[in-house]
Structures are given as C-alpha cells and as structure tokens.
C-alpha cells in the first residue's frame, strides 16, 4: 500500500516545476508526511487522555490542524471538496500562513528536546517547493490516504522511507552521503552492544541510520519496563547534523521508527572547539560514519589540537573527546587513515588514549557508487591499545548496487569477534611491533599467499591530491598574512 503511494507521489512531483530531483521528492514528501503523522499522533494522545479521564491539550491550533486545511471531511468521511483548498488558495495558505505559524514553535518551545521545538526547527529549515497548488493538493490527498497509527503500519512506512533514503544515492553524491548500508550498521551495533541507560551519539547523524538501528537493537535486548521505554524515548539517542535536508530526513526517520521527539540538533559539529567539551557533554557510545573526503577551512581546523583539512580526521578527534572514560565506539573511516602520513599523529593519539580492539577491513563496493575502501574502527576510551584484532572481509563476489552487502556476509566476523579468533581472514598484532614513528596500522593479512602489499591506485592519487590541496591552502594562508 505505502509503496504504491510513494510511487504516486513521485509521479506527481516529477511533473512539478519546483521538484527537480530525488532529493526534492523526499524533502517535499517528508514535510507533508510529518504533518500527517503529527495529526495522527495527536489524535491517539487525545484518545489515551480521554480513557484516563484527562483532557488533552493539542499542540497545533484548530485552524492549522490536518483536518482543517489539508483534508476536511464530510459526515461520511470523504474529502469535503467545498472546504478543501486547492490551486493558488492552498499554495498561498501553505506558504504564507502554515509555514509562518509552524516556524514560531522554535521560539515558544520550552526546550530543544520537545516535539514543539522540532516542529519549529524543521519548518525553519525547509520550504514548500511544489509550485502548482493542484499538484500540492494531489500529494496531500495521497498522504491523507496513508494510515500509520498501528505498529505494523509504522513499521512498513519506516521500511519504505529507508528505501527512499537509499535511493537518494542515485541523485548524486550528496544523496549518498546520507545512507550507510543497513547490514553494516546492524553489525556495528551488535559488536558495540549498547545497553539501556547508555547515552548514544552520532555527531554526523545524516539520516539517523545508526541511532535507528541502535533503537531497534535495544528494543529487542530485553523485555522493556515503562521506565526503560521512557529512557529510550528521551535520554538515549543524541545527534548533530550540519545539512538542512539530512537533518529533516534524520528527524523524520527517527519519528517513523517510534522516537517521538528526537534529540537531534541542527548544527555544524566541527564548529565546536573540542577543548570546550566537558564531562557532562560526553557519551557512553559513539556509532557513526562521518563524511570523508571533505576539506575544512583553516578557521575550523583551529578547533582541534591536530590540524588537518580532512573532515573525517577532525570528526575522529571530536568523537574521541566526546566519549566518557570507558565509552565505546564503532566508527567507519576510509582505509587510507591507517597509513596516510598526514594522519600519523592522530593514529598515535588514538592508540595512546583508546584501546583499539578491532579493525574490520571492508572490500570496495560496500558504499555503492562511492568507489572507496573503508574500515571500521572499534575502540574503547581510557586505556592504551596493546593488541589489535583484524578481520578482512573477503567475499567471492564483487559488491555493487545490484549486489549489495548483506548481514550473512558479516556473520563470520560477528562470531569470530566474540573470541578474537585467528582464521584465514583474521589475525592479531601487538602494537609494540608496529613502526613507532609512523604508527602505520595498515591491513596486512599474514595468511594471504601473496605477501606483497600494494597500495590501490586510487589511494595513491588521493594522497597526491590531498598534498596538493594542502600546499595550496598553506600558500593562501601565508599570502593573507603577508
């Protein structure tokens, strides 16, 4: 049911001049879905209050509720065409009145962790791009026919929403940034094994895949008490996101999975000076895939003790600082981090202050279309690294969009990780045996017949490009000082 509804919405948006890509489709679908979801949520809360003999105070004023402007009904439950706005009337109402009203919630909300604040923040970051009021009416009618008040309906809708996020990768690099393959995320969550009561953080939250999967994992970890449910809803999941669209998608994704008021902040994580992070700001668990390949400005680099233009290396410093002592992390990063000369100081910092227990080496093609090789670092803050267990995922097929990674591919890793067992794909090293000047942690499988370790051409070209860009940046900075 929902799958056809999404297709119908995309078909309407495809013919609208204001929506030009898959990114626009999901953005515009999201704000309309959100308002329908919010209306259903308020109706459910009203019923719950009445059953308890209490009165429910609606968040949204009568004139701005779904049944008032979007889908007024006749007595027999059908759309009241006499009252339903369409054409220029509905576009003017949405653009001039509805969005203006919803934006004000950010200022009037009691605190950032309320649904009221999220409403205000979302509608301060988004605008209606649907240019035709008739197309807008058509999309609203489709959404109005979608029901997601039961757990089964919410599960189906959240699953399809995830599929739409995944498809955004086809709309270009920016879309792909928001999506980490779910089998990989589920595996990382299993290995890190968060517990109820842990504060879980992703400072590059994107579409909130890590937080959503951690939520699903914890829901199934034990029979939840009322207190457990409250802790999961309000005191467990935290995130930060720089980009407006990703922020909105992340909020929507968490809401559809059952977290009513996600603790996600719209901010540039790297703009925060990490020396300002106090104990109260720290977390028990970090689960993340920070963006890599970006270049940060000199003024952003000043927020970090180890200066680098590489976005992922700055994020790694942020996450180490954000963990409490004893806190655990599962972090995806490009495999070049393990050997890149510019990252030697950061590698030394990591193994000196954290126990890097495991490095999972992933094959190319895990991130369909990205063309990069990655590793997952599993570490615990508070004690230096002595031994590292490596696992190299060797598959008998090439990964790609038509042949993606699945959980079965990672099952051996999960099992062997429990006892850190050696195999043809796994081995351990003593940190004392690595080069104490470069702290090179490269993946060098001793069980492979061909012991020659050759760097990938892409890796070499990338390092040359990075060095060239760093040189230009330094020269520009010197010229400003002269």
N, C-alpha and C positions, 0 to 999 in steps of 0.2 A: 504493500500500500504506500508506504513512505517513499520507496524507491521511485515509483511512478510519479509521485507528487513532486519530488526533486527534479525529475526529468522535465515535467511540465513547466516548473518554474524557470528552469534554464532555457527552455524553448521560448518562453515569454520574454525573458531578459535578453536573449540573443537578438531579438528584433527591436530592442530599445536602443536608442542612440546614446544613452548615458552609461550603459554597461558594455564594456568592450573586451572583457577577458574573464577567465575562470575566477580570477581574484575578485573582480567586481561581482560576479554571480554569488560567491559565497558571502561576501561582505553584505550585500543587499538582502540576501536570504536571511542572514544572521540577525539583523536588527528587527525584521518583521517576525521571525520565529521567536525571538526573545520576548517581544511584547505579547505574543500569543501564549507563550509559556508562562509569563508573569501573570497573565489574566487567569489561566487555569490554576496556577499556584494559589492565587488569592481566593479563588472560589473554594478550593479544597480547605484552605485555612479557615474560611468562614464557616464551612460545614463542621469542621473539627471544633471550633469555638462554640457553635450552637449546641452540639452534642454535650459539651462540657458546661453548658448553661452560661456561657460568657458571650460578650459582644466583641466582634472583630472590627478593628479599625483598618479600613482599606488604605494601602499606600498611594494608589492612584485615585485622583479626584474623579467624580462621576462623568464629567464631560470628556475625559481623556481615556476612559476605560475601553477595552476592545469592543465590548458590546454596544458602545455608544457611537464611536466614529468608524470602526473598521467593519463590524458585522452586526448591525442592528437587526433584530429578528421579529417576525410576525408571531402571532399566538401559536401557530402550528410549527414554529421552529425554523422556518425558512427565511432566507435573506429578505429584509424589507427594502425593496427597491425604491420606495418613496423616500425613505430616510437615508439610505446608503449613499455616501458621497462618491462621485466618480469624476473622471475627466479633470478639468482645471480646478474644480472645487476640492477634490481630495488632495491634489498636489499642493494647493495653497494651504490647506489645513495642516498637512504634514510638515511642510517646510517652514511656515510662518508661526504656527501655533503649537503643534505637538512637540517638535524638537526643542523649541524655546522653553516649553513647560518642563520637559524631562531634563534638560541641561541644569536647571536650578536645583535639582536634588543634590548635586555635589556640594553646594554651599550650605544647604539646610540639613544635611545628614548629621547624625550625632557623632559618627566616627567612620573611618575608611573601611572598617570590616563589616559594614552593614550593606544589605541589598539596596537600600536607598542611595548610598554613595556610589555603588557600582552602576546603578541606573544613570546617575548624573555623569559619571566619568565616561561611560560608553557613548552617551549622546553628545558629549563634548568632543569626542574623537571621531565621530562618524557623521556623514551627511547622506541624505537621500539622493542617489544618483539616477533614479528612474525618472526619465524626462517626461514620459507620457503618463498622464493620470489614468488613462484607460488600461495601460499595462500594469500600473500600480494596483488598480482595482482587481485585475485578473490575478496577480500574485497573491494579494490579500485573500481573495476567495479560495485559492488553493490551500493556503496556510490555514485558513479557518476550518477547512475540512479535515485537517490533521489533528488527531487526538493523541495526547501523550500524558494521560493522567494515571494510567496503571503502570506498574513496574515493567511489564512486558513491552508496553508501547514506548516507554522511555528508553529501554534497552535497545529496541530496534532503531529508534531515532538516533540515539547516540552512536550506534554502529555505522549507520549510513552517513552521519555527519563526519565521522572519522574518515570514511571513504572519500567524501568530498574534499577534505583537507589533503588527503594523499594525492588526489587528482590535481590539486593546485600545483604540484611539481611540474605538470605538463605546461603550465602557464609561464614558466621561466624560473630562473634561479631563485628569485625572491620567494616564490611559492614553495619550492623545495626546501628552503631553509626551515620551514615550519614543521616538517614531518620527518621523524625518526622512525624507522621500521618497528612496528609494534612487537614482533618476536624478539628483537634485540632489547627493547625496553623491558619487556616482561622478564627476560633472562637476567638483566642487570638488577632489577628489583628483587628477584629470587635470591641472587647471590648476596646482595647487600642485606636483605632480610630485615626491613624495618619492623618495629614493634609499635603497638598502640601506646601513645604517650610521647613518641618521638616527634620532634619538630622537623619536618621535611621541606627542603628548599631547592628551588631551581631559579637561579638568577638570570637565566636566558630561556625563559619559560616557553616561548613560542606558542604552539597550540596546546600546551599543558599535557602532552602525552605522558611524561614521566610522573606527574602528580596524579593524573587519572589512573594510570596503571598501579601506582602505589596504593591509591584508594581502593581499587578492586582487590588487590592482594590483601590488604588489611581487613577488608570486609569479610574475607573468606578465612582469615587466620584463626578465628575463634568465634564462639557464639557471643555476639555483642550485647552488652548491657546498655541501659539507657544512657549511662554516663559515658560509655565507650562511643556511642553514636554522637553525643554532644562534642566529645573531644575531637572526633574525626571531622565534624562539621565546622568547628570554629578554631581549633588550636593545633592543627596538624600540618596543613599544607600552605606553603608560602612561595610566592614567585614574584619576579620582576621582569618586565618586558619593555623594550625601547620602542618598537614599531607599533603604530596605531592598529593596523589590521590584525597583526598577530595577537596583540593584547585583547582585542574584541573576540577573536576566534578562541583564544585560550579561556576567557571568561565563559563564553557560550558552551565550550566543550565540557568544562567542569560542571556547569549548571545542568547540562543534559545528562551527565553521569550521576547527578544527585547531590552535588555540593552547592547549597543554595546561595551562599554569599562568599565566593572565592576570595582568599587573601592575596590577590594579585595586584601589584602596583604598577602603574604605567610610568616608567622612569628609565633613564639610562644608567644601568648598573655600574658601568665603568666610570661614570662621572663622580662617583663616591670615592673619597680618599680612604684607602683601606686602613690608614692609621686611626681613623675615627670609629672603626668598628669596635664596639665594646662587648663585654661578656653577655649582656642582655640581648645583643643583636645576633648571637650565634645560634647554630642549629645542630641537631643530632645527626641528620642525614642530608647529604647532597646527592641528588640524582640529576644529571644534566648532559646535554650535548651542546656546548657553547658554539657559536658561529666561528668558523675558521677561515683564514684567507683574507680577512679584512685588514685595513690599515688604519690605525688610530693616530689622531693628531698629537703633536708634541705636548699640548696642554693636558690632554687626557692621560698621557704617559706619566705626567708628574704626580699622579695619584698613586703611583706604585714604586716600591723600592727598586725593582728590577725593570729598567726601562726597555721597552720593546714596542714596535709598531704592530706586531701580530696580535690580533684580537684575542685569539684563543689562549695565548700565553698570559695576557692580562687577566682574563677570566679565571685561569687556574690559580693565579695569586690571590684573587678575590675569594675563591672558594676555599682555599686553604685557610685564609684568615677568618672566614665565616663559620668554620667548623669549631665546635667546642672540643676540648680535650677528650679523646675517646670517641669522637664523632667519626662516622664512616662515609665514604664517597664512592660512587660509581660514575665515572666521567669519560665521555667519548672525546677523543682528540686525534688529530692527524698523526700518522705513524712517524712523520718527519720530526716530531717533538723528541723522539727517543734518541736521535742522532744529530739534529741540527746544531751547528756550532754556536749559533746565537742563543740557544736555549740551555747551554751547559750550566750556567749559574742557577737557572731555575730548576734544572734537574737536581743539582746539588741541594738546593733549598728543599725540594720535595722529599728526597730520600733522607735528609738530615732531620726533618721535623715531622715526617709522616712515615708510617710503616706501609710501604707499597707491597701488599700481599700478593697481588695477581696482576698480570698484564695479559689481556685477551687480544690476540692479533687477528684481525678480520681480513678476509680477501677483498679484492676490488669488486665493485658492483653491488655491495651492500646498500649503498646510497645510490639508487638507480638514477642515472643521468649525471651524477656529480663527478664521476671519474677519479675519485680519490681513495686512497687506502687509509684506514683508520685503526686505532687500537682503543681498548677500554682499560682505563686505569682504575683499579680497586685499591683504596688505601684508607688507613685509619690514622687520625691525627694524634700526636702526643708522644710517640717514640720513634727512634730512627729505624730505617729499613736494614734488616740483616740478610734476609733471603727473599728472593722474588720467584714465584711460580709462574711460568709462562705456559700459555696454551695457544697453539697456532691452528686456526680453523681451516683445515684443508678439505675442500669439497670436490666431488667427482663431476662437477658441472660448473659452468660459468653463470654467475648471477647477473640479473638484469631486470628490466621492467616486466618482461614476460615470464621470468623465472626467479622470483624474489626469495629472500631468506625466509626460512620458517623455523618454528620452535624445535622441530625434530633435529634440524641441523646443529643446534646448540645443546642437545640433550647430553652428549658425551662430556662436553665441557662442564655442565652443571654437576654431573655425577662425580667426575674426577676432581673437581674443585673442592668437594667436601673433604677429601683426604689428601689433596695436593699430590696426587699420584703421578708418577712418571709414565709416559707412554710414547708411541711414535710421534704423537702430536704435542706432548707436554714434557717439561723439564724444569729444573730449578737452578738458580745461580746464587752464589754468595756475593754480596755487594763488595766484599773485600777484593774480589777477583776482577772487578771492572776497572777501567782506566780512571785513576783518581784525579786526573786533570780535566778530562772531557766529560766524565760521568756518562759515557755512552751506554744506553740501555737497549740498543738495537735488538730486534728479534733475530736470533741466530740459532736455529733449530739444530742441535748436535746430532739428531737422528736422521737427518737428510743425507742421502748418499753423496750428493754434490755439495761439498762444504764451502764452495766459493760463494761469498756474499756479494751480490751485485746490486747496486742501487738502481731503482727504476729511473728511466729517462725523465719521467715527469717530475720525480723528486729532485733530480739534478737541475733541471730547467727552473723549477720553482725556487730553489735556493739561489740560483744566479739572479733571477728576477727580484727576489727579496733583497739581495745585497745591493742591486742597482737602485731599487726604490729607497732603501735606507740611505744610500750615498746621496741621492737627490735631496732627501729630506734633511739630512745633516747640512748640506751645502746651502739649502734655502734658509735654514735656521741661522747659519753663520752670516749669510748676506743680510738678514734682518738686523743682526747685532752690529754690523759694520756701519 
